Amino acid sequence: MPSVRALLVADQESAYIWDHFDKSVFENVDVIISCGDLKASYLSFLTTMVAAPLYYVHGNHDGNYLINPPEGCESLEDEMVEINGIRFIGFGGAKSLSPKPFHFSEQEVNRQIIKRIPQICTYGGFDVLVTHAPAAGLGDGDDQFHQGFGSYRMLLNQFQPTYYIHGHQHLNYSGSKRSQQYGNTTIINAYGYQIVTLEVPVVQRKRLSYIKTRYDWGKNNAARV
């Protein structure tokens, strides 16, 4: 069974890691996944000290990444990656009508996903979805800014990844959950930091039909709205 040992981080820099780094705690970490709203210098520190690759999505407070991106780290928002046989895809930002960087409407997120469908088809789907904001109704908040995206929930429904990892919802916020199950998908709120082992079942993978996948997406989106 393919597996990776992952350090998940989001939303708040850990004083324990930042000020009292203990390399022995992170010896078996294969990859670091950041779900956003963290200092670029913190991410660069993590990938250097843990000695593992770091992949990130942008949080709604990460506009400075456009000028000073985290050194030695890679965004999941452009290309999917496969680590130890596990396929990752990512989307950044939060729901807002503000023109700030990484503030998106539902329609904008839907367009972002449509652009990635060719990649998803080439990889035959994905095992881990990584976002900043959560999916609608799955650990999101009550206020408009912390509501999740319906398009992310559609991704879970259509592709049924083994894991969904997000940030944005601090654990003291209304509606927040550290973890929950949605069908066959384990959802993890990456707030702060935690080390988890991600395991996916062995299945026969094959390239997906773009025409069918795009048609199903449009049909599901029409039904949602």
C-alpha positions in Angstrom: 0.0 0.0 0.0 1.6 3.4 -1.0 2.2 5.6 2.0 3.9 8.9 3.0 4.7 10.3 6.3 3.6 13.9 6.1 4.0 17.0 8.2 0.9 19.1 7.8 1.0 22.8 8.6 -1.4 25.8 8.3 -2.5 29.2 9.7 -0.2 29.5 12.7 3.5 29.1 13.1 4.4 26.7 15.8 6.6 28.2 18.6 7.7 24.7 19.4 9.0 24.1 15.9 10.2 27.7 15.3 12.0 28.3 18.6 12.8 24.8 19.9 13.3 22.6 16.8 14.0 19.0 17.6 15.1 17.2 14.4 14.5 13.8 16.0 10.7 14.5 16.0 10.7 14.8 12.2 13.2 12.1 11.2 10.7 10.0 9.3 8.9 12.8 7.5 8.7 12.3 3.7 7.0 15.5 2.7 5.7 18.7 4.2 2.3 20.0 3.1 1.3 23.7 3.9 -2.3 24.7 3.6 -1.6 28.4 3.7 -1.5 31.6 5.8 2.1 31.0 7.0 5.2 33.1 6.7 7.4 32.3 3.7 10.4 32.2 6.0 8.7 29.6 8.1 8.1 27.3 5.2 11.7 27.7 4.0 12.9 27.0 7.6 10.8 23.8 7.7 12.0 22.3 4.4 15.6 23.1 5.3 15.5 21.8 8.9 13.2 18.8 8.3 15.1 18.0 5.1 11.9 17.0 3.2 10.3 18.6 0.1 7.6 21.1 0.9 4.5 21.7 -1.2 2.0 24.5 -0.5 -1.1 26.3 -1.5 -1.7 30.0 -0.9 -3.8 31.2 2.0 -5.8 34.4 1.8 -3.1 36.2 3.7 -0.2 35.1 1.4 -0.2 37.9 -1.1 3.5 38.6 -0.1 4.4 35.2 -1.8 3.9 36.9 -5.1 7.0 39.0 -4.3 8.9 36.8 -2.0 7.8 33.1 -2.4 9.1 30.6 0.1 12.5 29.5 -1.0 13.0 25.8 -1.7 9.3 25.1 -1.8 6.9 24.3 -4.6 3.2 25.3 -5.2 0.6 22.7 -5.8 -1.6 25.1 -7.6 0.1 24.8 -11.0 1.1 21.1 -11.3 0.0 17.9 -9.6 2.8 15.9 -8.0 3.2 12.2 -7.2 5.1 11.3 -4.0 5.8 7.6 -3.2 3.0 6.7 -5.6 0.4 9.1 -4.0 -1.0 11.8 -6.2 -1.5 15.4 -4.8 -3.4 18.3 -6.3 -3.9 21.7 -4.6 -6.0 25.0 -4.7 -5.4 28.1 -2.7 -7.4 31.1 -1.4 -10.6 31.7 0.4 -14.1 32.8 -0.4 -14.4 36.6 -0.6 -15.5 39.3 -3.1 -12.5 41.4 -2.0 -10.0 42.1 -4.9 -7.0 41.1 -2.7 -4.8 38.3 -4.0 -6.1 34.8 -3.3 -9.7 36.0 -2.5 -12.0 34.1 -4.9 -15.7 33.7 -5.7 -17.2 30.3 -6.2 -17.2 30.9 -10.0 -13.5 31.7 -10.0 -12.7 28.5 -8.1 -14.9 26.5 -10.5 -12.9 27.9 -13.4 -9.6 27.0 -11.6 -10.7 23.4 -11.3 -11.8 23.2 -15.0 -8.3 24.3 -16.0 -6.8 21.4 -14.0 -9.1 18.7 -15.4 -6.6 17.8 -18.1 -4.0 17.2 -15.4 -6.4 15.1 -13.4 -7.2 13.0 -16.4 -3.5 12.5 -17.2 -2.9 11.2 -13.7 -6.0 9.1 -13.6 -7.5 11.1 -10.7 -5.8 12.1 -7.4 -5.4 10.6 -4.0 -5.0 13.8 -1.9 -6.8 17.1 -2.3 -5.0 20.1 -0.6 -6.8 23.5 -0.2 -6.7 26.5 2.0 -10.4 27.0 2.5 -12.5 23.9 3.3 -15.3 22.4 1.3 -18.8 23.7 1.8 -20.5 22.1 4.7 -17.5 20.0 5.8 -15.9 21.8 8.7 -16.3 25.3 7.3 -17.6 28.3 9.3 -20.8 30.2 9.7 -19.7 33.6 8.5 -19.4 34.4 4.8 -15.6 34.7 4.8 -15.1 31.2 6.4 -17.7 29.4 4.3 -16.3 26.6 2.2 -16.4 26.2 -1.6 -19.1 24.0 -3.1 -16.7 23.3 -6.0 -14.3 21.5 -3.5 -17.2 19.3 -2.4 -17.9 18.5 -6.0 -14.3 17.4 -6.4 -14.7 15.0 -3.4 -17.9 13.7 -4.9 -16.6 13.1 -8.4 -13.1 11.9 -7.7 -13.4 10.4 -4.2 -9.8 11.0 -3.1 -8.6 9.1 0.0 -7.7 12.3 1.8 -8.7 15.9 1.8 -6.4 18.3 3.7 -7.3 22.0 4.3 -6.6 25.0 6.5 -8.3 28.4 7.1 -10.5 27.1 10.0 -8.7 27.6 13.3 -9.8 24.9 15.7 -11.5 27.5 18.0 -13.7 28.7 15.2 -17.3 27.6 15.0 -17.8 24.5 12.9 -14.1 23.5 13.0 -13.2 19.8 13.2 -9.7 18.4 13.4 -10.8 15.4 11.3 -14.0 13.8 9.9 -15.0 11.2 7.3 -16.9 12.1 4.1 -17.7 8.9 2.2 -14.4 7.3 1.4 -12.5 10.5 2.1 -10.7 11.3 5.4 -10.8 15.1 5.9 -8.0 16.7 8.0 -7.8 20.3 9.2 -4.1 21.1 9.1 -4.3 24.0 11.6 -1.0 24.4 13.5 1.0 21.3 12.8 0.6 17.5 12.9 2.4 14.5 11.5 0.2 11.9 9.8 0.8 8.8 7.7 -1.2 9.0 4.5 -2.0 5.5 3.0 -3.9 4.9 -0.2 -5.3 1.6 -1.5 -3.6 -0.1 -4.4 -5.8 0.3 -7.4 -5.3 0.0 -11.2 -4.8 3.5 -12.5 -5.6 4.6 -16.0 -5.9 7.8 -17.9 -9.4 9.3 -17.6 -11.4 10.5 -20.6 -11.3 14.2 -20.7 -14.6 14.5 -22.6 -16.4 12.3 -20.0 -14.7 13.9 -17.0 -15.5 17.4 -18.3 -19.1 16.5 -19.1 -19.6 14.9 -15.6 -18.2 18.1 -14.0 -20.5 20.3 -15.9 -23.5 18.1 -15.1 -22.7 17.9 -11.4 -22.2 21.7 -11.3 -25.5 22.3 -13.0 -27.2 20.1 -10.5 -25.5 21.9 -7.6 -26.6 25.4 -8.6 
